[in-house]
Amino acid sequence: YSIDGKRLLDGGECSCEIYEIREGTEFICAGAFDSKYSIFDRFGSKKRKVKKIILPSSLLYLAYYSICDNCEIESRSPYYSIIDKLLIDNRKKSIVKCLDKFANEVVIGEPIEEIGEKAFINCEVLREVVLPNTIKRICKNAFRNNGMLESINLTDSIEAIEEDAFFYCKSLHINKLPDNLVHIGNSAFSWCNMNGVIIPNSIKYIGNAPFPKNCTNLQSCSERFVIENSLLIDKLSKTIIQLID
């Protein structure tokens, strides 16, 4: 812990199965329980110890990488709750982390508005995600490296899909972009399968190479972002965003 007791810096040496974070702790620093949650047994093999972490009522903030994967979480903080093995920031109505890396299907309920940065990263057996109509933002790397993800309903309430949000989701088929989408980040859909997708008129920003190389029949309703001679072009900045074909 920090000298003032407000920050948990490193839980890597914790040797108990259930660890209750001290009351008065306000921040759990990035990586506190991430890569150091195991110790070596007498044979030199890693043996996991921490199976459950109890968050204190004083907690204000923790990052995705604050806690290790597939670890049970109990929260006494009014700012964080666990619903269906999803760690949720109640203030932002945001999913911080999927606590079950072996989930095949995830159904997210209202009033969630945001899928946080790296919330579902490396959920390698996840096949289907159902989003509520309240979702507004899918943050950076939210579903990165979900190689078996096949289905997600991108509701028209979504306004931003950020950088690498679906990077290397090689089984995912995207046939429609949200009607109210404003922002598409760099490489947002790299390695996905996209066919007949229409860029909506609402779009205001498109990052570098947002679509997969095999994207077919891409169309645009935007006056700013147009497709000419198999090139996606930003007419305002006069730049080529991506070779489509």
C-alpha positions as CSV (number, residue, x, y, z in Angstrom):
1,Y,0.0,0.0,0.0
2,S,1.0,3.6,-0.4
3,I,2.1,5.5,2.8
4,D,-1.3,7.2,3.2
5,G,-3.1,3.8,2.7
6,K,-5.2,5.2,-0.2
7,R,-3.5,3.2,-3.0
8,L,-3.0,-0.5,-3.3
9,L,0.2,-0.7,-5.3
10,D,1.0,-4.4,-5.5
11,G,-0.9,-7.5,-4.4
12,G,1.5,-9.9,-6.1
13,E,2.9,-11.4,-2.9
14,C,-0.5,-12.2,-1.4
15,S,-0.5,-15.8,-0.4
16,C,-4.1,-16.3,0.7
17,E,-7.1,-17.5,-1.4
18,I,-9.5,-14.8,-0.3
19,Y,-8.1,-11.3,0.1
20,E,-10.1,-8.4,1.6
21,I,-8.6,-5.0,0.5
22,R,-8.3,-2.7,3.4
23,E,-11.0,-0.1,4.1
24,G,-9.7,3.4,3.3
25,T,-8.2,2.2,0.0
26,E,-9.4,4.5,-2.8
27,F,-7.4,3.3,-5.8
28,I,-6.2,-0.1,-7.0
29,C,-3.3,0.5,-9.3
30,A,-2.9,-1.0,-12.7
31,G,-1.3,-4.5,-12.5
32,A,-1.8,-4.9,-8.8
33,F,-3.1,-8.4,-9.1
34,D,-2.6,-8.9,-12.8
35,S,0.6,-10.8,-13.6
36,K,1.9,-11.5,-10.1
37,Y,-1.0,-13.4,-8.6
38,S,0.9,-16.7,-8.6
39,I,3.8,-18.1,-6.5
40,F,6.1,-21.0,-7.2
41,D,5.6,-24.2,-5.4
42,R,8.5,-26.5,-4.3
43,F,8.6,-28.1,-7.8
44,G,9.0,-24.8,-9.5
45,S,5.5,-24.7,-11.0
46,K,3.2,-21.7,-10.7
47,K,0.4,-22.2,-8.2
48,R,-2.4,-19.7,-8.1
49,K,-3.3,-18.4,-4.7
50,V,-5.8,-15.5,-4.9
51,K,-9.3,-16.9,-5.9
52,K,-11.4,-14.1,-4.5
53,I,-10.9,-10.3,-3.9
54,I,-13.2,-8.2,-1.8
55,L,-13.4,-4.6,-2.8
56,P,-13.8,-2.1,0.1
57,S,-16.6,0.4,0.5
58,S,-14.0,3.2,0.2
59,L,-12.9,2.3,-3.3
60,L,-13.2,5.0,-6.0
61,Y,-11.3,3.6,-8.9
62,L,-9.8,0.5,-10.4
63,A,-8.6,-0.2,-13.9
64,Y,-9.1,-3.3,-16.1
65,Y,-5.6,-4.6,-15.3
66,S,-5.9,-4.0,-11.6
67,I,-7.2,-7.5,-11.0
68,C,-6.4,-10.9,-12.5
69,D,-8.6,-12.9,-14.8
70,N,-11.1,-15.5,-13.6
71,C,-11.0,-14.3,-10.1
72,E,-14.2,-13.9,-8.1
73,I,-14.9,-10.4,-7.0
74,E,-17.1,-9.2,-4.2
75,S,-17.8,-5.4,-4.0
76,R,-18.8,-3.4,-1.0
77,S,-18.2,-0.1,-2.9
78,P,-21.3,1.8,-4.0
79,Y,-19.4,2.7,-7.2
80,Y,-18.8,-0.9,-8.4
81,S,-21.1,-3.9,-8.7
82,I,-21.0,-7.4,-10.1
83,I,-23.8,-8.5,-12.3
84,D,-23.7,-11.9,-14.2
85,K,-19.9,-12.0,-13.7
86,L,-19.5,-8.5,-15.2
87,L,-17.7,-5.8,-13.1
88,I,-19.6,-2.6,-13.6
89,D,-18.8,1.0,-12.9
90,N,-22.2,2.3,-11.7
91,R,-21.2,6.0,-12.2
92,K,-20.4,5.6,-15.8
93,K,-22.8,2.8,-16.5
94,S,-19.8,1.0,-17.9
95,I,-18.6,-2.6,-18.0
96,V,-15.0,-2.6,-16.6
97,K,-14.2,-6.2,-17.0
98,C,-15.7,-9.6,-17.9
99,L,-14.8,-11.8,-14.9
100,D,-15.4,-15.0,-16.8
101,K,-12.9,-15.6,-19.6
102,F,-14.6,-18.9,-20.5
103,A,-18.1,-17.4,-21.2
104,N,-19.7,-18.5,-24.5
105,E,-22.5,-16.0,-24.4
106,V,-23.0,-12.7,-22.7
107,V,-26.3,-10.8,-22.4
108,I,-25.9,-7.2,-21.2
109,G,-28.8,-5.5,-19.7
110,E,-29.9,-1.8,-19.4
111,P,-28.9,0.8,-18.3
112,I,-25.4,0.0,-19.5
113,E,-24.1,2.7,-21.8
114,E,-20.5,1.8,-22.3
115,I,-18.3,-1.3,-22.9
116,G,-15.0,-0.1,-21.2
117,E,-11.5,-0.3,-22.6
118,K,-10.3,-3.9,-22.8
119,A,-13.5,-5.1,-21.0
120,F,-13.7,-8.3,-23.0
121,I,-10.2,-8.6,-24.4
122,N,-8.9,-12.1,-25.0
123,C,-12.3,-13.8,-24.2
124,E,-11.2,-16.4,-26.7
125,V,-14.3,-18.7,-26.5
126,L,-16.9,-16.0,-26.5
127,R,-19.3,-16.6,-29.4
128,E,-22.3,-14.2,-28.9
129,V,-22.8,-10.8,-27.2
130,V,-26.2,-9.2,-26.9
131,L,-26.1,-5.4,-26.3
132,P,-29.0,-3.3,-24.8
133,N,-30.5,-0.4,-26.6
134,T,-28.8,1.9,-24.1
135,I,-25.3,1.3,-25.3
136,K,-23.6,4.5,-26.6
137,R,-19.9,3.7,-26.7
138,I,-17.6,0.6,-27.4
139,C,-14.2,1.7,-26.1
140,K,-10.6,0.9,-27.3
141,N,-9.8,-2.8,-27.5
142,A,-13.1,-3.8,-25.9
143,F,-13.4,-7.1,-27.8
144,R,-9.9,-7.4,-29.1
145,N,-8.7,-11.0,-29.9
146,N,-12.1,-12.6,-29.5
147,G,-11.3,-15.0,-32.3
148,M,-14.5,-17.1,-31.9
149,L,-16.9,-14.2,-31.6
150,E,-19.6,-14.7,-34.3
151,S,-22.4,-12.4,-33.4
152,I,-23.0,-9.0,-31.8
153,N,-26.0,-6.7,-32.3
154,L,-24.7,-3.2,-32.9
155,T,-27.7,-1.2,-31.9
156,D,-28.6,2.1,-33.4
157,S,-28.0,3.8,-30.0
158,I,-24.2,3.3,-30.5
159,E,-22.4,6.6,-31.2
160,A,-18.7,5.6,-31.0
161,I,-16.7,2.4,-31.8
162,E,-13.2,3.2,-30.8
163,E,-9.7,2.1,-31.9
164,D,-9.2,-1.7,-32.2
165,A,-12.6,-2.3,-30.6
166,F,-13.1,-5.5,-32.7
167,F,-9.5,-6.1,-33.8
168,Y,-8.8,-9.7,-34.8
169,C,-12.4,-10.8,-34.3
170,K,-11.9,-13.0,-37.3
171,S,-15.2,-15.0,-37.0
172,L,-17.3,-11.9,-36.5
173,H,-19.7,-10.9,-39.4
174,I,-20.8,-7.3,-39.5
175,N,-23.6,-6.5,-41.9
176,K,-24.8,-3.2,-40.6
177,L,-23.3,-0.2,-38.8
178,P,-25.5,1.8,-36.3
179,D,-27.6,4.5,-37.9
180,N,-26.4,7.1,-35.3
181,L,-22.7,6.2,-35.4
182,V,-20.5,9.3,-35.2
183,H,-17.0,7.9,-34.5
184,I,-15.1,4.9,-35.9
185,G,-11.5,4.5,-34.5
186,N,-8.3,3.2,-36.1
187,S,-8.5,-0.5,-37.1
188,A,-11.9,-0.8,-35.3
189,F,-13.0,-3.7,-37.5
190,S,-9.7,-5.1,-38.7
191,W,-9.9,-8.8,-39.5
192,C,-13.7,-8.9,-39.1
193,N,-16.0,-10.0,-42.0
194,M,-18.0,-7.2,-43.5
195,N,-20.3,-7.3,-46.5
196,G,-22.7,-4.7,-47.8
197,V,-22.0,-2.3,-44.9
198,I,-23.3,1.3,-45.3
199,I,-21.4,4.2,-43.6
200,P,-24.2,6.3,-42.1
201,N,-24.7,10.0,-42.8
202,S,-24.2,10.7,-39.1
203,I,-20.4,9.8,-39.2
204,K,-18.0,12.6,-38.2
205,Y,-14.7,10.8,-37.7
206,I,-13.1,7.7,-39.3
207,G,-9.7,6.6,-38.2
208,N,-7.0,4.9,-40.2
209,A,-7.8,1.6,-41.9
210,P,-10.9,0.9,-39.9
211,F,-12.3,-1.9,-42.1
212,P,-10.9,-5.4,-43.0
213,K,-9.0,-5.8,-46.2
214,N,-11.7,-8.2,-47.5
215,C,-14.5,-5.7,-47.0
216,T,-16.9,-6.1,-49.9
217,N,-19.7,-3.8,-51.2
218,L,-18.9,-1.0,-48.8
219,Q,-21.2,2.0,-49.4
220,S,-21.4,5.5,-47.9
221,C,-24.3,7.9,-47.2
222,S,-21.8,10.5,-45.9
223,E,-21.0,13.6,-48.0
224,R,-17.6,13.9,-46.3
225,F,-16.5,10.2,-46.3
226,V,-16.9,8.9,-49.8
227,I,-15.8,5.9,-51.9
228,E,-14.1,6.6,-55.2
229,N,-12.2,4.2,-57.3
230,S,-12.1,1.6,-54.5
231,L,-10.7,4.2,-52.1
232,L,-12.4,5.4,-48.9
233,I,-11.6,9.2,-48.9
234,D,-12.1,12.0,-46.4
235,K,-13.0,14.9,-48.7
236,L,-12.7,17.5,-45.9
237,S,-9.0,16.7,-45.1
238,K,-8.4,15.3,-48.7
239,T,-6.8,12.1,-47.4
240,I,-7.1,8.5,-48.3
241,I,-8.3,6.5,-45.3
242,Q,-8.2,3.0,-46.8
243,L,-8.0,0.9,-50.0
244,I,-11.3,-0.9,-50.0
245,D,-10.7,-3.4,-52.8
